[in-house]
Amino acid sequence: MEKILIVEDDELIAELERDYLEANGFETEIASDGLEGEKKAKTGEHDAVLLDVMLPGKTGFEVCRELRRSLHLPIIMVTAKKEDVDKIRGLGLGADDYLIKPFSPAELVARVKSHIHIHNLLLESQTEKEETEIAYQNLTILPKSRMVYLDGKEVVLVNKEFELLLFLAENPNIVFSRDTLFDRIWGMDSLGDASTVTVHINRLRDKISKNALKTQFIETVWGAGYRFRIS
């Protein structure tokens, strides 16, 4: 049985989420503040995390950033403020999705099921493939291990940053539009827009362009999109 961690300080909302998830076959655990939620998530016992934004002890933003340093599991942010949606998109927190309160319990369950399914398919695909590294100059990408090295040093990327880099590197010299990259990496049914691609591209460049060769691996083709340039 898949286990969901609910990090929510509002007891009524936490219980509502718990009841609907358990009615749909999930096991749940509740944490009432950010510090407790982070500690429980790091046990590795959960298949997904429902993470409220406004939490005592440590905000959902802070918890999400910390979890993404070591965990690869679906994180769905829950917020009561529409303006927080822009922060979730723009800060590259590593969240897989978000819900705005009040939300439909049926939608909550559907989102959780969808992200766990996608995550499991990804893990199965990685298990079936042998570890084949992608190397260009001083940049090395390990698809199965989901690790990136620059000049022999590991570069820490959040989930969508890694998927975006891997997709471009697996398709070198091909120009992809922002809309195409958004559909491929985030999915056509994801909330948001193609501007989040630009945010993630800029973050990737900051992380993988700080090297002695001054190589700009990801090239902007003005009016067309982006490509992983191999000359």
The 8 nearest C-alpha neighbors of each residue, nearest first, counted from 0:
[[1, 25, 2, 26, 24, 46, 3, 27],
 [2, 0, 25, 46, 26, 3, 45, 24],
 [1, 3, 26, 45, 27, 46, 25, 0],
 [4, 2, 27, 47, 45, 48, 46, 26],
 [3, 5, 48, 28, 27, 29, 49, 45],
 [6, 4, 29, 49, 7, 28, 48, 30],
 [5, 7, 30, 50, 36, 31, 29, 51],
 [8, 6, 31, 51, 9, 13, 5, 30],
 [7, 9, 31, 32, 10, 54, 6, 13],
 [10, 8, 12, 7, 11, 13, 31, 14],
 [9, 11, 13, 12, 8, 14, 7, 31],
 [10, 12, 14, 13, 9, 15, 16, 8],
 [11, 13, 15, 14, 9, 10, 16, 7],
 [14, 12, 10, 16, 15, 11, 7, 17],
 [13, 15, 17, 11, 12, 16, 18, 10],
 [14, 16, 12, 18, 17, 13, 11, 19],
 [17, 15, 13, 14, 19, 18, 20, 12],
 [16, 18, 14, 20, 15, 19, 21, 13],
 [19, 17, 15, 21, 16, 20, 14, 22],
 [18, 20, 22, 16, 21, 17, 15, 23],
 [19, 21, 23, 17, 25, 22, 18, 16],
 [20, 22, 25, 24, 23, 18, 19, 26],
 [23, 21, 19, 20, 24, 18, 25, 17],
 [24, 22, 20, 21, 25, 19, 108, 18],
 [23, 25, 21, 22, 20, 26, 0, 1],
 [26, 24, 21, 20, 1, 2, 23, 0],
 [25, 27, 2, 21, 1, 3, 0, 24],
 [28, 26, 3, 2, 4, 17, 25, 29],
 [27, 29, 4, 5, 3, 30, 26, 2],
 [30, 28, 5, 6, 4, 31, 27, 13],
 [29, 31, 6, 36, 35, 32, 5, 7],
 [32, 30, 8, 7, 6, 29, 35, 36],
 [33, 31, 55, 54, 35, 34, 8, 30],
 [32, 34, 57, 36, 56, 35, 54, 58],
 [35, 33, 37, 36, 32, 56, 57, 38],
 [34, 36, 38, 37, 33, 32, 30, 39],
 [37, 35, 33, 30, 39, 34, 38, 6],
 [36, 38, 40, 34, 35, 39, 62, 33],
 [37, 39, 35, 41, 36, 40, 34, 42],
 [40, 38, 36, 41, 42, 37, 35, 30],
 [41, 39, 37, 42, 38, 43, 36, 45],
 [40, 42, 43, 38, 39, 37, 66, 70],
 [43, 41, 40, 44, 39, 38, 45, 37],
 [42, 44, 41, 45, 40, 70, 39, 46],
 [45, 43, 42, 46, 40, 2, 41, 39],
 [46, 44, 2, 3, 47, 43, 4, 40],
 [45, 47, 2, 3, 1, 72, 115, 44],
 [48, 46, 73, 3, 45, 72, 74, 4],
 [47, 49, 4, 74, 3, 50, 5, 75],
 [50, 48, 5, 75, 6, 76, 4, 74],
 [49, 51, 76, 6, 77, 48, 75, 59],
 [50, 52, 77, 7, 59, 76, 53, 78],
 [53, 51, 59, 78, 58, 77, 54, 60],
 [54, 52, 58, 51, 59, 55, 78, 8],
 [53, 55, 58, 32, 33, 57, 52, 8],
 [56, 54, 32, 57, 33, 58, 53, 8],
 [55, 57, 33, 34, 32, 54, 58, 35],
 [56, 58, 33, 55, 34, 54, 61, 59],
 [59, 57, 54, 61, 60, 53, 52, 33],
 [58, 60, 52, 62, 61, 51, 63, 50],
 [61, 59, 63, 58, 62, 52, 64, 92],
 [62, 60, 58, 64, 59, 63, 65, 57],
 [61, 63, 59, 65, 64, 60, 37, 66],
 [64, 62, 66, 60, 65, 61, 59, 67],
 [65, 63, 61, 67, 92, 62, 66, 60],
 [64, 66, 62, 63, 67, 68, 61, 69],
 [67, 65, 63, 68, 70, 64, 69, 62],
 [66, 68, 70, 64, 69, 65, 157, 63],
 [69, 67, 66, 65, 70, 64, 155, 157],
 [68, 70, 67, 66, 71, 65, 41, 155],
 [71, 69, 67, 66, 72, 68, 41, 43],
 [70, 72, 67, 69, 73, 158, 66, 118],
 [71, 73, 47, 70, 46, 74, 118, 48],
 [72, 74, 47, 95, 114, 48, 75, 115],
 [75, 73, 48, 94, 95, 47, 49, 72],
 [76, 74, 96, 49, 97, 95, 50, 94],
 [75, 77, 97, 50, 51, 49, 98, 96],
 [78, 76, 51, 98, 97, 50, 99, 52],
 [77, 79, 99, 52, 80, 51, 100, 98],
 [78, 80, 100, 99, 81, 77, 101, 52],
 [81, 79, 82, 83, 78, 99, 84, 100],
 [80, 82, 83, 84, 79, 99, 78, 85],
 [83, 81, 84, 80, 85, 86, 79, 87],
 [82, 84, 86, 81, 85, 80, 87, 78],
 [83, 85, 87, 82, 86, 81, 88, 80],
 [86, 84, 88, 83, 87, 82, 89, 81],
 [87, 85, 89, 83, 84, 88, 90, 82],
 [86, 88, 84, 85, 89, 90, 83, 92],
 [89, 87, 85, 86, 90, 91, 195, 84],
 [88, 90, 86, 91, 87, 85, 198, 195],
 [89, 91, 92, 86, 87, 88, 198, 85],
 [92, 90, 93, 89, 88, 199, 87, 198],
 [93, 91, 90, 64, 94, 87, 63, 60],
 [92, 94, 157, 91, 158, 67, 95, 159],
 [95, 93, 74, 92, 96, 75, 76, 63],
 [94, 96, 74, 75, 73, 93, 97, 114],
 [95, 97, 75, 94, 76, 74, 98, 189],
 [98, 96, 76, 75, 77, 99, 95, 78],
 [97, 99, 77, 76, 78, 100, 102, 96],
 [98, 100, 78, 79, 77, 101, 102, 97],
 [101, 99, 79, 102, 78, 98, 77, 80],
 [100, 102, 99, 103, 79, 98, 78, 104],
 [103, 101, 100, 99, 104, 98, 106, 107],
 [102, 104, 106, 105, 107, 101, 100, 108],
 [105, 103, 107, 106, 102, 108, 19, 16],
 [106, 104, 108, 103, 107, 109, 19, 102],
 [107, 105, 109, 103, 104, 108, 110, 102],
 [106, 108, 104, 110, 105, 109, 111, 103],
 [107, 109, 111, 105, 106, 110, 112, 20],
 [108, 110, 106, 112, 107, 111, 113, 105],
 [111, 109, 113, 107, 112, 108, 106, 114],
 [110, 112, 108, 114, 113, 109, 115, 107],
 [113, 111, 109, 115, 110, 114, 116, 108],
 [112, 114, 110, 116, 111, 115, 109, 117],
 [115, 113, 117, 116, 111, 112, 118, 73],
 [114, 116, 118, 112, 117, 113, 119, 111],
 [115, 117, 113, 119, 114, 118, 112, 120],
 [118, 116, 114, 120, 119, 115, 121, 113],
 [117, 119, 115, 121, 116, 120, 114, 122],
 [120, 118, 122, 116, 121, 117, 115, 123],
 [121, 119, 123, 117, 122, 118, 124, 116],
 [120, 122, 124, 118, 119, 123, 125, 117],
 [121, 123, 119, 125, 124, 120, 126, 118],
 [124, 122, 126, 120, 125, 121, 119, 127],
 [123, 125, 121, 127, 122, 126, 120, 128],
 [124, 126, 122, 143, 128, 123, 127, 121],
 [127, 125, 123, 124, 128, 122, 143, 129],
 [126, 128, 124, 125, 123, 129, 122, 143],
 [129, 127, 125, 126, 130, 124, 143, 131],
 [128, 130, 131, 127, 143, 126, 125, 142],
 [129, 131, 143, 132, 128, 141, 142, 144],
 [132, 130, 129, 141, 133, 142, 143, 128],
 [131, 133, 141, 140, 134, 130, 139, 142],
 [132, 134, 140, 139, 141, 131, 135, 168],
 [135, 133, 139, 138, 132, 140, 136, 137],
 [134, 136, 138, 137, 139, 133, 229, 140],
 [135, 137, 138, 134, 139, 212, 214, 150],
 [136, 138, 150, 149, 135, 139, 134, 151],
 [139, 137, 149, 135, 136, 134, 148, 150],
 [140, 138, 134, 148, 133, 147, 149, 135],
 [139, 141, 147, 133, 132, 146, 142, 134],
 [140, 142, 132, 146, 144, 145, 143, 147],
 [143, 141, 145, 144, 140, 132, 130, 146],
 [144, 142, 125, 145, 130, 141, 128, 126],
 [143, 145, 146, 141, 142, 130, 125, 140],
 [146, 144, 142, 143, 141, 147, 161, 140],
 [145, 147, 141, 144, 140, 148, 142, 153],
 [146, 148, 140, 154, 153, 139, 141, 149],
 [149, 147, 153, 139, 152, 151, 154, 138],
 [148, 150, 138, 151, 152, 137, 153, 139],
 [151, 149, 137, 152, 148, 138, 210, 153],
 [150, 152, 149, 148, 153, 137, 138, 139],
 [153, 151, 148, 149, 150, 154, 147, 138],
 [154, 152, 148, 147, 155, 149, 151, 146],
 [153, 155, 147, 148, 156, 152, 149, 206],
 [156, 154, 153, 157, 68, 147, 146, 206],
 [157, 155, 161, 160, 154, 158, 147, 203],
 [158, 156, 93, 160, 159, 67, 161, 155],
 [157, 159, 161, 160, 93, 162, 156, 71],
 [158, 160, 162, 161, 157, 163, 93, 184],
 [161, 159, 163, 157, 158, 162, 156, 199],
 [162, 160, 164, 159, 158, 163, 156, 165],
 [161, 163, 159, 165, 164, 160, 166, 158],
 [162, 164, 160, 166, 161, 165, 159, 167],
 [165, 163, 161, 167, 166, 162, 168, 160],
 [166, 164, 168, 162, 167, 163, 169, 161],
 [165, 167, 169, 163, 168, 164, 162, 170],
 [166, 168, 170, 164, 227, 169, 165, 171],
 [169, 167, 165, 170, 171, 166, 227, 164],
 [170, 168, 166, 167, 165, 171, 133, 164],
 [169, 171, 167, 168, 173, 166, 172, 227],
 [172, 170, 227, 168, 173, 169, 228, 167],
 [171, 173, 228, 227, 226, 229, 174, 170],
 [174, 172, 171, 226, 170, 175, 227, 167],
 [173, 175, 226, 225, 224, 172, 176, 223],
 [176, 174, 224, 225, 179, 226, 180, 173],
 [175, 177, 224, 179, 178, 223, 180, 225],
 [176, 178, 180, 179, 193, 224, 181, 196],
 [179, 177, 181, 176, 193, 180, 182, 192],
 [178, 180, 182, 176, 181, 177, 183, 175],
 [179, 181, 183, 177, 182, 178, 184, 176],
 [180, 182, 178, 185, 184, 179, 183, 193],
 [181, 183, 186, 187, 179, 180, 185, 184],
 [184, 182, 180, 181, 186, 185, 179, 187],
 [185, 183, 181, 182, 186, 180, 163, 162],
 [186, 184, 181, 182, 183, 189, 187, 159],
 [187, 185, 182, 189, 188, 183, 184, 181],
 [186, 188, 182, 189, 185, 181, 183, 190],
 [187, 189, 186, 190, 185, 182, 191, 181],
 [190, 188, 186, 187, 185, 191, 96, 182],
 [189, 191, 188, 192, 96, 97, 187, 185],
 [192, 190, 189, 193, 195, 88, 194, 84],
 [191, 193, 194, 195, 190, 181, 178, 196],
 [192, 194, 195, 178, 196, 177, 181, 191],
 [195, 193, 196, 197, 192, 198, 177, 191],
 [194, 196, 198, 193, 197, 88, 192, 199],
 [197, 195, 199, 194, 198, 193, 200, 177],
 [198, 196, 200, 194, 195, 199, 201, 193],
 [199, 197, 195, 201, 196, 200, 202, 89],
 [198, 200, 202, 196, 201, 197, 160, 203],
 [201, 199, 197, 203, 202, 198, 196, 204],
 [202, 200, 204, 198, 199, 203, 197, 205],
 [201, 203, 199, 205, 204, 200, 198, 206],
 [204, 202, 200, 206, 205, 201, 199, 207],
 [203, 205, 201, 207, 206, 208, 202, 200],
 [206, 204, 202, 203, 208, 207, 201, 209],
 [205, 207, 203, 204, 208, 202, 209, 154],
 [208, 206, 204, 209, 205, 203, 149, 210],
 [207, 209, 204, 210, 205, 206, 215, 214],
 [210, 208, 207, 206, 213, 205, 211, 204],
 [211, 209, 213, 212, 208, 214, 207, 150],
 [210, 212, 213, 209, 214, 150, 208, 137],
 [211, 213, 214, 210, 137, 209, 208, 136],
 [214, 212, 210, 211, 208, 215, 209, 216],
 [213, 215, 212, 216, 208, 210, 211, 209],
 [214, 216, 217, 208, 213, 218, 204, 228],
 [215, 217, 227, 214, 228, 218, 208, 229],
 [218, 216, 227, 215, 226, 228, 225, 219],
 [217, 219, 226, 225, 227, 228, 216, 220],
 [218, 220, 225, 221, 224, 226, 217, 223],
 [221, 219, 224, 223, 225, 222, 218, 174],
 [220, 222, 223, 219, 224, 225, 218, 176],
 [221, 223, 224, 220, 176, 219, 225, 177],
 [222, 224, 221, 220, 176, 174, 225, 175],
 [225, 223, 176, 220, 175, 177, 174, 219],
 [224, 226, 219, 174, 175, 220, 218, 176],
 [227, 225, 174, 218, 173, 172, 217, 228],
 [226, 228, 217, 171, 167, 172, 168, 216],
 [229, 227, 172, 226, 216, 171, 230, 217],
 [228, 230, 172, 171, 227, 216, 135, 168],
 [229, 228, 172, 171, 227, 216, 135, 136]]
